[in-house]
Amino acid sequence: MLEDTITGEEAIMKYVFGSVGKKLYRMFLFGDKTTYIGKENIFKENKKEEKGRIIVVNHPGVGKDIAAIIKLHLKENQQVFFTARKELFDKKEFFTLIEDYFKKNLFRQTIFLPFLPPRPLAKAFSNYLPQILIKTGMIPVDIKNESNREAKRTNINAVKKIKDYLLKGRTIVILQYNPEQIKSKYHSYLLRCDDTAAKLALHIYKRERETVVNIIPTSIYNAAGLLPLKDIVVNIGKEMNILPYLKEKNPIPVFTDSIEEKMACLLKESLSYLVKHP
């Protein structure tokens, strides 16, 4: 990262990210064992990153997966910037999401949760997190594939912000989620990847003097739900970029498919790791 040229605003964002990030990962990962494979693919010794990169990762949970990524980077004193659904930036809409999750999932998982008062906790958390997302420079996106003007404006602004971040040497995390829940053809645990990362890589290459943005495929296993005592494995792959795919008639879907296939391979490696290290 470009730590030598950090501004006052960036320093504040990084401080808030570090302070709040520690609380979040301690809360979400309490009682869990988190294993990281392939850290050398993202944290290179004695080498400053002169450009940004995009971490493309599956999204099996509602907090543990995000917390695992935050924990990984805070251990290296680095900040990452997540793309996050726009509802998380509004306390009322966020509260509705939390309530819906509790109704659909948590009460079915254990007989003890109905005796807990989730509503006040959800209210407090939904009032707290949106302001933190804004203060730390996270990026709102509309994931509903709506064609209205507001949705288009949100996503156009997101692309502009991501591009600006990447050209400043920042790391973007794009969680893979599709509302239709379409499974990957490479592994049933994964959802189909969207083409956002590939589009950004091609766009920046063409518009910014052939600047190459590296994509880091990553898989997270066993981070679903909120119950503790999980063995979570984060497997980080080697960098990929758009260059080998420029010869294709349409490089975006081909590159996206390659990223998805690599994530599936990483997931299989994670499952093998758990078998060998029970």
C-alpha positions, 0 to 999 in steps of 0.5 A: 500500500502507499503508506508514504503518501497517506493523507489525514483523511485516510489516516482517520479511516484506517484508525476507525477501521482498526478500532472497530474492526477488532471489536467486530472480528472478536464478536463474530469469531468468538470461539471459532478457530480461523485458519489462513492458507496462502497468506504469502499470496497477498502479503509480500515481504519487502515489496510495496504495492504500487497499485490496488488489487481486488480480492474476490471471495465467496460470501457464505455467511452474514458476518463471520466471513467478513470478520475473517477478512478484516482479522487477516488484514488487521494482523498486517496493519492494513485496511481493506475496502468492502463493497456492501449492499446499500441497505447496510448504509441506512439504519432503518433498512439495515434493521429490517435486514437483521430482523428478517435474518433472525426470523428466518434463521436464528430461531430455527438453530437453537432452542435458547435463542427465543429467550434472548431479546434480539430486537434491542440488540439489532436496533443498537447494531443497525444504528451503529454500523452504517455510520462506521461504514461511511467513516471507513470509506466502504462502498455501497452497491445495489445488488438487486439488479434493479433498473431504476435511476437510483440503483443505476446511480448507486452502482455508477458511483460505486464503480467510480469510487472503486476505480479511484481507490485502486489507482490510489493503491488500495485493496478492494474486497468484492464478496460474491453474492447473487440474489438468485442463489445460482450455484457455481458449476465448479462447486456446490458450496459456491455461488456463481461469480459476478463479472464486476472484478473482470469488468473493472480490470478491463476498464482500467487497463483500457482507460489508464495507460494499460494499468494492470489490476491484480485479482486475488481469488479467495475462498472461505469455508464454514463461515455460515451462521452466527453460532460459535465453535466453527473451524473456518478456513480462508484460502488465498490464491495467487494473483490473476490479471486480465492480460492472458484473456485479452486475446479472447473475443469477449474477455470478461466472461472468460476471465470471470469463469477462470476466477470462479474455477480457481475459487472452487479449487481453493475450496477443495484444498480447504476441505482437504486441509480440514480432513488432515487437521481435524 
